Amino acid sequence: MANKPKPALESAVKKTDEYMTIQEQNELNIRYYSEAMRYLDNANENLKQAQKDGKMYRDTKYVRSACGIAYSGVLVALEGFLISKGIHTPDSKRVRKSIEFYQYNLAKLDKKMLDNLTCAYKILHLYGYYDGIQNVNVIKEGFDHAKYIVNKIKLEEIIINH
């Protein structure tokens, strides 16, 4: 007896012997895209509170917070992207995912997305969140890489529909 397609997504992780219907894949992409965009919107709100002064932000606390939130949005988007491609993500309660996990899997799927991830990781996570860099242009560049990754999920949904 063949597996029946699920009427709606009940969980994000696919089993190896099951396939997602196009509707399920679209629902997955929309759900992860919406959540990732929510993160980016929140990050932009925090960044506004950092008070731009020429080419620098004045309040490191808000810059760090914005970068951390934006990078978290990138990870949400990547979860959806990898799941839609049939790549199982480790259970975050048992195994912490590393940047290497994402890089390894993206290297097999999408080199341009991998390049954007590497830049977003370095700029947003390392320089922005950990180091507290305050340069407006550098932070903007990090946000641009994050937006590329998040928008990739939206594009996947459009491609599947046509």
N, C-alpha and C positions, 0 to 999 in steps of 0.2 A: 504494500500500500504506500503510495507516494505521500510525502509530507504536504500538508495543506498550507497554503500561504497564510500567515497570521493576518487578521483583519487590521491590526494596528501594532505599532511597536510596543512591546511590553518591557523589553530590556535592550540595551545598546549592543550587547555582545552577541555575535553570531556564533552558532555552533558549526562545526566543520561540515556536517552533512546537510545543512540547511542553506537555502538560498533566499536572498531578499527579493521581494517583488519590486517593481519599479515604484509603486506607490509607497512601500515601506522605505525604500532608499530616499525618495523625495521627502518623506516625513522626517527621516533621520537628518537629512541635510538642512531642512528648514529649522528643526529644533536646535541643532548645534549652531547654525548660523545666527539665529535669533539670540541665543544665549551669549555667543561670542560678541555680537554687536552690542548687547547690553553692557558687557565688560568694557568695550571700547568707549561707549558713551559715558560710562562712569569715570573712566580714566581721563577723558577730555574735560569733564567737569572738575576733577581734581587739579588738572593742569592749569585751568583758568585761575584757580586760587593761588597758584604759585607766583603770580604777579611778574609779568614780563617787564624787564627793564633793558631795552635795547636788545642785545644779543644774548642776554642772560636771564635766567629765572632767579628771583630773589629768595624764594622760600623752598629750601631743599626738601623739607618734609613732604610738601605736596608733589614735588617732582618725583621723589622716590615712590610715593604712594601711587601716583599716576602710572609710572613705569611698571610697577608690580602688578597693578590691575590690568594694564594693557597686555603684559606678557601672559598673565593668566588667561586672558581672552584668546591669545594665540594657541595656548595649550588646549583650550576647549574646542577651538576650530580644528586643530590637528586630530583630536580624538574622533570627531565626527568624520573627518576626511579618511582617516585610516580604517575606521570601522566600515565605512561605505565601500572601501576597497577590499574588504574581507580580512583585514589584519586585526588579529585579536590584541587587545591591549591588556596588560597585566592588571589584576585586581589591585587597585590602589591601597586597599586596606592591608594587603599582604606584601606587596612589592612596590617600592617607590620607582616611578618611571624616571629615567634620566634623559638628559638631552641626547645622549648617544642612542637611546631607543628610537627617538623620533628621527634623528639623522640617518640611522641605519635603514629604517623603513622608507623614508622619503627618497633616499639615494636610489632605491629600486623603482620608485614610482614617478617622481617628478623632480628633476634637477633644479629647475627654477624655483620651485617651492622650497627646496632644501637650502638654496642660497639665501632666500628671504628669511627662512627660519634662523639660519646662522647669524645673519645680521640683526634680526630682532632679538635673539638671545643675547648677543654681545652688547648691543646698545641698550635695550630695555632692562634686561635682567642684571647683567653685570655692571655696565657703566651707570645706568640710570638708577636702578634699585639699590644695588650694593654700594657703588662708589658715590652716588649722589651728584653726578655730573649735571651742570646747570645750563649748558649751552643750548639755546633754543633750536638751532639748526640740527644739532646732533639728535636731540629728542624728537624733533619733527621727522627726521629720517627713520628713526626707530618705529615711530607710529605709522609711517608709510609702509614699512615692511610688514607690520602687523596687519594693516588694512588689506594688503595684497593677499595674505594667507586667509584671512576671514572671508574676503570676497571670493576666493577660490571655491569655497563651499557653495556659495550662491550660484556661481557659474556651473558647478557640477549639477545642481538641481535643474537649471535651465537646459543644459545639454541632455539630461536624462529625459526631460519632457518632450524633446523634439526629435 
